[in-house]
């Protein structure tokens, strides 16, 4: 437990120094760019799936009628 606290304190100190010196902005820019690419790709996949689902796949109908109760 003491090791964890010491490591956390060191990591926090080093991280704070890097942040104050502005050396972490490269990582932020990279993450923001990757997020934008992933978001665009996901929207494109959703658009492709939406058009395929609406035109090509048949509608699903229930196989159990409402007049018959479901088994326990």
Buried (B, 14 or more C-beta within 10 A) or exposed (E): EEEEEEEEEEEEEEEEEEEEEEEEEEEEEEEEEEEEEEEEEEEEEEEEEEEEEEEEEEEEEEEEEEEEEEEE
